[in-house]
Amino acid sequence: MSNIAVVFIFLSLVLGFVAGWLTSERYIAFMTHIEHDFEELFEKNPHPELFDEDGELDRGDYMMITFEPGYDPETFDPEDITEDGA
């Protein structure tokens, strides 16, 4: 076996090991990523109140309130609030 072949085999092994390792790291990060419920809001329309004092997005817990068309705030009753949004 010539010296060039040995060097080529060694470099191929090193390159394959490094590429496999980097691909594995990215795949594991992709599979373990948990997306926030409001990730679409963070990306498309980040409101100013979502930023902390350092200017970074605060991905904490948020509550979503949906008002029906024609809602009258004068008829609000705290007993109408449900946790599941129904």
Backbone atoms as SQL, in Angstrom:
CREATE TABLE atoms (id INTEGER PRIMARY KEY, chain TEXT, resi INTEGER, resn TEXT, atom TEXT, x REAL, y REAL, z REAL);
INSERT INTO atoms VALUES
  (1, 'A', 1, 'MET', 'N', 0.848, -1.169, 0.000),
  (2, 'A', 1, 'MET', 'CA', 0.000, 0.000, 0.000),
  (3, 'A', 1, 'MET', 'C', 0.896, 1.237, 0.000),
  (4, 'A', 2, 'SER', 'N', 0.569, 2.187, -0.828),
  (5, 'A', 2, 'SER', 'CA', 1.424, 3.367, -0.929),
  (6, 'A', 2, 'SER', 'C', 1.119, 4.356, 0.189),
  (7, 'A', 3, 'ASN', 'N', 2.067, 5.267, 0.392),
  (8, 'A', 3, 'ASN', 'CA', 1.902, 6.272, 1.442),
  (9, 'A', 3, 'ASN', 'C', 0.727, 7.202, 1.156),
  (10, 'A', 4, 'ILE', 'N', 0.486, 7.478, -0.113),
  (11, 'A', 4, 'ILE', 'CA', -0.626, 8.365, -0.478),
  (12, 'A', 4, 'ILE', 'C', -1.957, 7.717, -0.095),
  (13, 'A', 5, 'ALA', 'N', -2.077, 6.441, -0.303),
  (14, 'A', 5, 'ALA', 'CA', -3.319, 5.738, 0.032),
  (15, 'A', 5, 'ALA', 'C', -3.557, 5.757, 1.544),
  (16, 'A', 6, 'VAL', 'N', -2.514, 5.568, 2.335),
  (17, 'A', 6, 'VAL', 'CA', -2.643, 5.580, 3.795),
  (18, 'A', 6, 'VAL', 'C', -3.068, 6.965, 4.273),
  (19, 'A', 7, 'VAL', 'N', -2.461, 7.986, 3.722),
  (20, 'A', 7, 'VAL', 'CA', -2.825, 9.356, 4.100),
  (21, 'A', 7, 'VAL', 'C', -4.265, 9.640, 3.694),
  (22, 'A', 8, 'PHE', 'N', -4.665, 9.225, 2.500),
  (23, 'A', 8, 'PHE', 'CA', -6.024, 9.431, 2.024),
  (24, 'A', 8, 'PHE', 'C', -7.029, 8.704, 2.921),
  (25, 'A', 9, 'ILE', 'N', -6.745, 7.476, 3.297),
  (26, 'A', 9, 'ILE', 'CA', -7.629, 6.708, 4.182),
  (27, 'A', 9, 'ILE', 'C', -7.729, 7.389, 5.546),
  (28, 'A', 10, 'PHE', 'N', -6.615, 7.825, 6.091),
  (29, 'A', 10, 'PHE', 'CA', -6.607, 8.484, 7.397),
  (30, 'A', 10, 'PHE', 'C', -7.413, 9.782, 7.356),
  (31, 'A', 11, 'LEU', 'N', -7.210, 10.605, 6.326),
  (32, 'A', 11, 'LEU', 'CA', -7.953, 11.857, 6.206),
  (33, 'A', 11, 'LEU', 'C', -9.447, 11.607, 6.012),
  (34, 'A', 12, 'SER', 'N', -9.792, 10.563, 5.268),
  (35, 'A', 12, 'SER', 'CA', -11.205, 10.214, 5.081),
  (36, 'A', 12, 'SER', 'C', -11.845, 9.798, 6.399),
  (37, 'A', 13, 'LEU', 'N', -11.128, 9.036, 7.197),
  (38, 'A', 13, 'LEU', 'CA', -11.646, 8.621, 8.501),
  (39, 'A', 13, 'LEU', 'C', -11.853, 9.815, 9.432),
  (40, 'A', 14, 'VAL', 'N', -10.888, 10.713, 9.462),
  (41, 'A', 14, 'VAL', 'CA', -10.991, 11.899, 10.311),
  (42, 'A', 14, 'VAL', 'C', -12.141, 12.780, 9.842),
  (43, 'A', 15, 'LEU', 'N', -12.241, 13.014, 8.542),
  (44, 'A', 15, 'LEU', 'CA', -13.317, 13.832, 7.998),
  (45, 'A', 15, 'LEU', 'C', -14.684, 13.197, 8.270),
  (46, 'A', 16, 'GLY', 'N', -14.802, 11.897, 8.096),
  (47, 'A', 16, 'GLY', 'CA', -16.055, 11.199, 8.367),
  (48, 'A', 16, 'GLY', 'C', -16.424, 11.264, 9.839),
  (49, 'A', 17, 'PHE', 'N', -15.451, 11.115, 10.722),
  (50, 'A', 17, 'PHE', 'CA', -15.709, 11.191, 12.157),
  (51, 'A', 17, 'PHE', 'C', -16.200, 12.585, 12.551),
  (52, 'A', 18, 'VAL', 'N', -15.524, 13.626, 12.075),
  (53, 'A', 18, 'VAL', 'CA', -15.898, 15.000, 12.414),
  (54, 'A', 18, 'VAL', 'C', -17.265, 15.344, 11.830),
  (55, 'A', 19, 'ALA', 'N', -17.521, 14.988, 10.582),
  (56, 'A', 19, 'ALA', 'CA', -18.816, 15.273, 9.954),
  (57, 'A', 19, 'ALA', 'C', -19.934, 14.527, 10.680),
  (58, 'A', 20, 'GLY', 'N', -19.716, 13.290, 11.036),
  (59, 'A', 20, 'GLY', 'CA', -20.722, 12.514, 11.766),
  (60, 'A', 20, 'GLY', 'C', -20.987, 13.092, 13.145),
  (61, 'A', 21, 'TRP', 'N', -19.948, 13.527, 13.812),
  (62, 'A', 21, 'TRP', 'CA', -20.099, 14.109, 15.137),
  (63, 'A', 21, 'TRP', 'C', -20.911, 15.406, 15.076),
  (64, 'A', 22, 'LEU', 'N', -20.567, 16.294, 14.143),
  (65, 'A', 22, 'LEU', 'CA', -21.298, 17.557, 14.004),
  (66, 'A', 22, 'LEU', 'C', -22.748, 17.324, 13.591),
  (67, 'A', 23, 'THR', 'N', -22.977, 16.402, 12.695),
  (68, 'A', 23, 'THR', 'CA', -24.337, 16.081, 12.270),
  (69, 'A', 23, 'THR', 'C', -25.138, 15.510, 13.431),
  (70, 'A', 24, 'SER', 'N', -24.520, 14.663, 14.225),
  (71, 'A', 24, 'SER', 'CA', -25.197, 14.093, 15.389),
  (72, 'A', 24, 'SER', 'C', -25.580, 15.169, 16.396),
  (73, 'A', 25, 'GLU', 'N', -24.683, 16.119, 16.643),
  (74, 'A', 25, 'GLU', 'CA', -24.970, 17.204, 17.587),
  (75, 'A', 25, 'GLU', 'C', -26.153, 18.043, 17.112),
  (76, 'A', 26, 'ARG', 'N', -26.172, 18.373, 15.838),
  (77, 'A', 26, 'ARG', 'CA', -27.278, 19.170, 15.294),
  (78, 'A', 26, 'ARG', 'C', -28.591, 18.388, 15.329),
  (79, 'A', 27, 'TYR', 'N', -28.550, 17.095, 15.040),
  (80, 'A', 27, 'TYR', 'CA', -29.759, 16.273, 15.051),
  (81, 'A', 27, 'TYR', 'C', -30.324, 16.162, 16.467),
  (82, 'A', 28, 'ILE', 'N', -29.466, 15.962, 17.443),
  (83, 'A', 28, 'ILE', 'CA', -29.919, 15.870, 18.834),
  (84, 'A', 28, 'ILE', 'C', -30.513, 17.201, 19.289),
  (85, 'A', 29, 'ALA', 'N', -29.895, 18.310, 18.932),
  (86, 'A', 29, 'ALA', 'CA', -30.439, 19.625, 19.293),
  (87, 'A', 29, 'ALA', 'C', -31.791, 19.845, 18.624),
  (88, 'A', 30, 'PHE', 'N', -31.933, 19.417, 17.378),
  (89, 'A', 30, 'PHE', 'CA', -33.203, 19.556, 16.658),
  (90, 'A', 30, 'PHE', 'C', -34.298, 18.711, 17.305),
  (91, 'A', 31, 'MET', 'N', -33.980, 17.488, 17.683),
  (92, 'A', 31, 'MET', 'CA', -34.982, 16.580, 18.245),
  (93, 'A', 31, 'MET', 'C', -35.387, 16.966, 19.664),
  (94, 'A', 32, 'THR', 'N', -34.515, 17.614, 20.419),
  (95, 'A', 32, 'THR', 'CA', -34.836, 17.962, 21.805),
  (96, 'A', 32, 'THR', 'C', -35.356, 19.388, 21.944),
  (97, 'A', 33, 'HIS', 'N', -35.459, 20.140, 20.829),
  (98, 'A', 33, 'HIS', 'CA', -35.945, 21.519, 20.881),
  (99, 'A', 33, 'HIS', 'C', -37.439, 21.520, 21.187),
  (100, 'A', 34, 'ILE', 'N', -37.826, 22.284, 22.195),
  (101, 'A', 34, 'ILE', 'CA', -39.231, 22.432, 22.553),
  (102, 'A', 34, 'ILE', 'C', -39.641, 23.850, 22.168),
  (103, 'A', 35, 'GLU', 'N', -40.609, 23.940, 21.270),
  (104, 'A', 35, 'GLU', 'CA', -41.042, 25.247, 20.783),
  (105, 'A', 35, 'GLU', 'C', -42.052, 25.850, 21.746),
  (106, 'A', 36, 'HIS', 'N', -41.905, 27.127, 21.997),
  (107, 'A', 36, 'HIS', 'CA', -42.822, 27.872, 22.857),
  (108, 'A', 36, 'HIS', 'C', -44.176, 27.971, 22.164),
  (109, 'A', 37, 'ASP', 'N', -45.265, 28.014, 22.942),
  (110, 'A', 37, 'ASP', 'CA', -46.611, 28.109, 22.376),
  (111, 'A', 37, 'ASP', 'C', -46.781, 29.349, 21.518),
  (112, 'A', 38, 'PHE', 'N', -46.090, 30.423, 21.846),
  (113, 'A', 38, 'PHE', 'CA', -46.233, 31.678, 21.124),
  (114, 'A', 38, 'PHE', 'C', -45.014, 31.985, 20.255),
  (115, 'A', 39, 'GLU', 'N', -44.319, 30.959, 19.792),
  (116, 'A', 39, 'GLU', 'CA', -43.113, 31.153, 18.983),
  (117, 'A', 39, 'GLU', 'C', -43.418, 31.935, 17.705),
  (118, 'A', 40, 'GLU', 'N', -44.578, 31.704, 17.109),
  (119, 'A', 40, 'GLU', 'CA', -44.950, 32.430, 15.897),
  (120, 'A', 40, 'GLU', 'C', -45.076, 33.930, 16.179),
  (121, 'A', 41, 'LEU', 'N', -45.648, 34.282, 17.328),
  (122, 'A', 41, 'LEU', 'CA', -45.758, 35.689, 17.718),
  (123, 'A', 41, 'LEU', 'C', -44.376, 36.298, 17.926),
  (124, 'A', 42, 'PHE', 'N', -43.488, 35.551, 18.582),
  (125, 'A', 42, 'PHE', 'CA', -42.142, 36.058, 18.830),
  (126, 'A', 42, 'PHE', 'C', -41.426, 36.366, 17.523),
  (127, 'A', 43, 'GLU', 'N', -41.607, 35.517, 16.520),
  (128, 'A', 43, 'GLU', 'CA', -40.888, 35.668, 15.262),
  (129, 'A', 43, 'GLU', 'C', -41.515, 36.733, 14.357),
  (130, 'A', 44, 'LYS', 'N', -42.847, 36.716, 14.220),
  (131, 'A', 44, 'LYS', 'CA', -43.501, 37.582, 13.241),
  (132, 'A', 44, 'LYS', 'C', -43.858, 38.962, 13.777),
  (133, 'A', 45, 'ASN', 'N', -44.282, 39.050, 15.030),
  (134, 'A', 45, 'ASN', 'CA', -44.781, 40.323, 15.549),
  (135, 'A', 45, 'ASN', 'C', -44.424, 40.464, 17.027),
  (136, 'A', 46, 'PRO', 'N', -43.145, 40.641, 17.350),
  (137, 'A', 46, 'PRO', 'CA', -42.775, 40.752, 18.769),
  (138, 'A', 46, 'PRO', 'C', -43.222, 42.098, 19.351),
  (139, 'A', 47, 'HIS', 'N', -44.140, 42.040, 20.276),
  (140, 'A', 47, 'HIS', 'CA', -44.629, 43.256, 20.928),
  (141, 'A', 47, 'HIS', 'C', -43.563, 43.801, 21.875),
  (142, 'A', 48, 'PRO', 'N', -43.529, 45.111, 22.103),
  (143, 'A', 48, 'PRO', 'CA', -42.509, 45.708, 22.978),
  (144, 'A', 48, 'PRO', 'C', -42.547, 45.177, 24.403),
  (145, 'A', 49, 'GLU', 'N', -43.710, 44.772, 24.887),
  (146, 'A', 49, 'GLU', 'CA', -43.785, 44.281, 26.263),
  (147, 'A', 49, 'GLU', 'C', -43.198, 42.880, 26.436),
  (148, 'A', 50, 'LEU', 'N', -42.820, 42.230, 25.341),
  (149, 'A', 50, 'LEU', 'CA', -42.209, 40.908, 25.418),
  (150, 'A', 50, 'LEU', 'C', -40.706, 40.971, 25.683),
  (151, 'A', 51, 'PHE', 'N', -40.120, 42.158, 25.601),
  (152, 'A', 51, 'PHE', 'CA', -38.679, 42.312, 25.778),
  (153, 'A', 51, 'PHE', 'C', -38.351, 42.637, 27.232),
  (154, 'A', 52, 'ASP', 'N', -37.234, 42.093, 27.724),
  (155, 'A', 52, 'ASP', 'CA', -36.795, 42.403, 29.078),
  (156, 'A', 52, 'ASP', 'C', -35.965, 43.686, 29.065),
  (157, 'A', 53, 'GLU', 'N', -35.385, 44.033, 30.211),
  (158, 'A', 53, 'GLU', 'CA', -34.637, 45.292, 30.324),
  (159, 'A', 53, 'GLU', 'C', -33.360, 45.301, 29.480),
  (160, 'A', 54, 'ASP', 'N', -32.880, 44.114, 29.068),
  (161, 'A', 54, 'ASP', 'CA', -31.684, 44.033, 28.238),
  (162, 'A', 54, 'ASP', 'C', -31.998, 44.008, 26.749),
  (163, 'A', 55, 'GLY', 'N', -33.280, 44.056, 26.391),
  (164, 'A', 55, 'GLY', 'CA', -33.672, 44.024, 24.992),
  (165, 'A', 55, 'GLY', 'C', -33.817, 42.636, 24.412),
  (166, 'A', 56, 'GLU', 'N', -33.738, 41.612, 25.243),
  (167, 'A', 56, 'GLU', 'CA', -33.891, 40.231, 24.792),
  (168, 'A', 56, 'GLU', 'C', -35.344, 39.801, 24.954),
  (169, 'A', 57, 'LEU', 'N', -35.812, 38.902, 24.072),
  (170, 'A', 57, 'LEU', 'CA', -37.172, 38.384, 24.189),
  (171, 'A', 57, 'LEU', 'C', -37.308, 37.551, 25.459),
  (172, 'A', 58, 'ASP', 'N', -38.325, 37.838, 26.247),
  (173, 'A', 58, 'ASP', 'CA', -38.614, 37.053, 27.449),
  (174, 'A', 58, 'ASP', 'C', -39.613, 35.974, 27.063),
  (175, 'A', 59, 'ARG', 'N', -39.163, 34.745, 26.978),
  (176, 'A', 59, 'ARG', 'CA', -40.011, 33.636, 26.547),
  (177, 'A', 59, 'ARG', 'C', -40.638, 32.928, 27.746),
  (178, 'A', 60, 'GLY', 'N', -41.114, 33.712, 28.692),
  (179, 'A', 60, 'GLY', 'CA', -41.730, 33.162, 29.895),
  (180, 'A', 60, 'GLY', 'C', -43.142, 32.676, 29.640),
  (181, 'A', 61, 'ASP', 'N', -43.942, 32.648, 30.686),
  (182, 'A', 61, 'ASP', 'CA', -45.329, 32.220, 30.588),
  (183, 'A', 61, 'ASP', 'C', -46.213, 33.407, 30.259),
  (184, 'A', 62, 'TYR', 'N', -47.118, 33.214, 29.307),
  (185, 'A', 62, 'TYR', 'CA', -48.031, 34.263, 28.894),
  (186, 'A', 62, 'TYR', 'C', -49.447, 33.712, 28.852),
  (187, 'A', 63, 'MET', 'N', -50.408, 34.618, 28.942),
  (188, 'A', 63, 'MET', 'CA', -51.806, 34.253, 28.871),
  (189, 'A', 63, 'MET', 'C', -52.402, 34.896, 27.614),
  (190, 'A', 64, 'MET', 'N', -53.211, 34.131, 26.892),
  (191, 'A', 64, 'MET', 'CA', -53.855, 34.650, 25.700),
  (192, 'A', 64, 'MET', 'C', -55.331, 34.865, 26.015),
  (193, 'A', 65, 'ILE', 'N', -55.832, 36.034, 25.707),
  (194, 'A', 65, 'ILE', 'CA', -57.236, 36.364, 25.926),
  (195, 'A', 65, 'ILE', 'C', -57.858, 36.661, 24.575),
  (196, 'A', 66, 'THR', 'N', -58.954, 35.994, 24.280),
  (197, 'A', 66, 'THR', 'CA', -59.655, 36.195, 23.026),
  (198, 'A', 66, 'THR', 'C', -61.046, 36.724, 23.337),
  (199, 'A', 67, 'PHE', 'N', -61.393, 37.841, 22.726),
  (200, 'A', 67, 'PHE', 'CA', -62.711, 38.430, 22.910),
  (201, 'A', 67, 'PHE', 'C', -63.574, 38.101, 21.700),
  (202, 'A', 68, 'GLU', 'N', -64.803, 37.703, 21.971),
  (203, 'A', 68, 'GLU', 'CA', -65.750, 37.428, 20.897),
  (204, 'A', 68, 'GLU', 'C', -66.146, 38.736, 20.224),
  (205, 'A', 69, 'PRO', 'N', -66.487, 38.699, 18.936),
  (206, 'A', 69, 'PRO', 'CA', -66.958, 39.919, 18.277),
  (207, 'A', 69, 'PRO', 'C', -68.199, 40.471, 18.992),
  (208, 'A', 70, 'GLY', 'N', -68.220, 41.756, 19.215),
  (209, 'A', 70, 'GLY', 'CA', -69.340, 42.387, 19.895),
  (210, 'A', 70, 'GLY', 'C', -69.268, 42.297, 21.408),
  (211, 'A', 71, 'TYR', 'N', -68.083, 41.940, 21.961),
  (212, 'A', 71, 'TYR', 'CA', -67.931, 41.813, 23.411),
  (213, 'A', 71, 'TYR', 'C', -68.125, 43.173, 24.078),
  (214, 'A', 72, 'ASP', 'N', -68.904, 43.175, 25.165),
  (215, 'A', 72, 'ASP', 'CA', -69.155, 44.400, 25.929),
  (216, 'A', 72, 'ASP', 'C', -68.456, 44.259, 27.275),
  (217, 'A', 73, 'PRO', 'N', -67.397, 45.036, 27.543),
  (218, 'A', 73, 'PRO', 'CA', -66.676, 44.902, 28.811),
  (219, 'A', 73, 'PRO', 'C', -67.528, 45.257, 30.026),
  (220, 'A', 74, 'GLU', 'N', -68.620, 45.948, 29.831),
  (221, 'A', 74, 'GLU', 'CA', -69.501, 46.292, 30.959),
  (222, 'A', 74, 'GLU', 'C', -70.216, 45.066, 31.506),
  (223, 'A', 75, 'THR', 'N', -70.335, 44.018, 30.701),
  (224, 'A', 75, 'THR', 'CA', -71.033, 42.806, 31.142),
  (225, 'A', 75, 'THR', 'C', -70.065, 41.749, 31.660),
  (226, 'A', 76, 'PHE', 'N', -68.823, 42.131, 31.952),
  (227, 'A', 76, 'PHE', 'CA', -67.811, 41.186, 32.406),
  (228, 'A', 76, 'PHE', 'C', -68.198, 40.574, 33.745),
  (229, 'A', 77, 'ASP', 'N', -68.076, 39.246, 33.848),
  (230, 'A', 77, 'ASP', 'CA', -68.317, 38.531, 35.083),
  (231, 'A', 77, 'ASP', 'C', -67.104, 37.628, 35.330),
  (232, 'A', 78, 'PRO', 'N', -66.380, 37.794, 36.454),
  (233, 'A', 78, 'PRO', 'CA', -65.187, 36.961, 36.704),
  (234, 'A', 78, 'PRO', 'C', -65.475, 35.463, 36.720),
  (235, 'A', 79, 'GLU', 'N', -66.704, 35.065, 36.943),
  (236, 'A', 79, 'GLU', 'CA', -67.058, 33.642, 36.953),
  (237, 'A', 79, 'GLU', 'C', -66.980, 33.042, 35.552),
  (238, 'A', 80, 'ASP', 'N', -66.982, 33.875, 34.511),
  (239, 'A', 80, 'ASP', 'CA', -66.921, 33.385, 33.139),
  (240, 'A', 80, 'ASP', 'C', -65.538, 32.926, 32.724),
  (241, 'A', 81, 'ILE', 'N', -64.517, 33.214, 33.501),
  (242, 'A', 81, 'ILE', 'CA', -63.145, 32.874, 33.150),
  (243, 'A', 81, 'ILE', 'C', -62.905, 31.393, 33.394),
  (244, 'A', 82, 'THR', 'N', -62.371, 30.706, 32.381),
  (245, 'A', 82, 'THR', 'CA', -61.997, 29.298, 32.509),
  (246, 'A', 82, 'THR', 'C', -60.520, 29.172, 32.182),
  (247, 'A', 83, 'GLU', 'N', -59.891, 28.146, 32.709),
  (248, 'A', 83, 'GLU', 'CA', -58.457, 27.968, 32.483),
  (249, 'A', 83, 'GLU', 'C', -58.147, 27.311, 31.142),
  (250, 'A', 84, 'ASP', 'N', -59.060, 26.545, 30.604),
  (251, 'A', 84, 'ASP', 'CA', -58.783, 25.848, 29.349),
  (252, 'A', 84, 'ASP', 'C', -59.127, 26.676, 28.129),
  (253, 'A', 85, 'GLY', 'N', -59.633, 27.861, 28.314),
  (254, 'A', 85, 'GLY', 'CA', -59.935, 28.737, 27.200),
  (255, 'A', 85, 'GLY', 'C', -61.292, 28.476, 26.566),
  (256, 'A', 86, 'ALA', 'N', -62.051, 27.506, 27.098),
  (257, 'A', 86, 'ALA', 'CA', -63.358, 27.188, 26.509),
  (258, 'A', 86, 'ALA', 'C', -64.442, 28.086, 27.042);
